[in-house]
Amino acid sequence: MNINEVYKAINSNEQVRQLVKTAPLNIIERMQVKHFDAKQFVLYQGNSYQDTYILVEGRVKVFLNSPSGKQVVLDVYDSGMFLGEQEAIINRPYSASIINITPITVLVIRNRDFVEWSQKDHRFADRLIKNLSEQIYHLTNRMERYSMHSALQQIGLFLLQCDDEQVPITRELITYEVDTSYRNINRVLKRLADLNVIKINRSTIKITDYQTLQKIMETED
């Protein structure tokens, strides 16, 4: 692997650059850069892998599969996130599966190098602890939403969040954020559209009545 390609990937993203800023040179020299088309990067729950990854560009979905085939999305990671860091540190099989939902670029680090890096680079270790804490916090909030809210409330909360953050809303995005089937998502969206709360175009969804959506969520059992 050309070391210049590694540095190019590192410097292409400010979050990644800050993560690797104080990494030992011998660790950086053994890193690799890999590119994957959408849905070509898959790590399976229950399997063990020899590498840890830093997501340089793109998005991946972290999910669980039940024996019955039901899928529960735990999170969607953007650039700057680690993949497999927990498993590398405790030397365990993957607790969830991962698949890329867009084309991605990753930095590949051998597990033993990742562990050595975390032991030698105290700044990096502090950053790693912060990242893991944020993941746990976010996962707790997501599990609360899954267990305590109906499908309509989950979808409504996500629609309102996207509207507040001015994020374009698509059906695909919704499937990553709610614990229900695609069929049920379509049923809820149709109900909201029939009530003139949202407008569904071919690829995007827009809130047309913010206050009524909030009221529906508050009165939903």
Salt bridges, closest charged atoms under 4 A:
GLU5 OE2 - HIS35 NE2 3.85
GLU14 OE2 - ARG17 NH2 3.01
ASP51 OD1 - ARG110 NH1 3.48
ASP75 OD2 - HIS138 ND1 2.95
ASP75 OD1 - ARG142 NH2 3.93
ASP78 OD1 - ARG59 NE 2.89
ASP113 OD1 - ARG30 NH2 2.90
GLU116 OE1 - ARG30 NH2 3.93
GLU116 OE2 - LYS120 NZ 2.76
GLU177 OE1 - ARG142 NH2 3.14
GLU177 OE1 - ARG145 NH2 3.19
ASP179 OD1 - LYS70 NZ 3.60
ASP194 OD2 - LYS190 NZ 2.96
GLU220 OE1 - ARG191 NH1 3.85
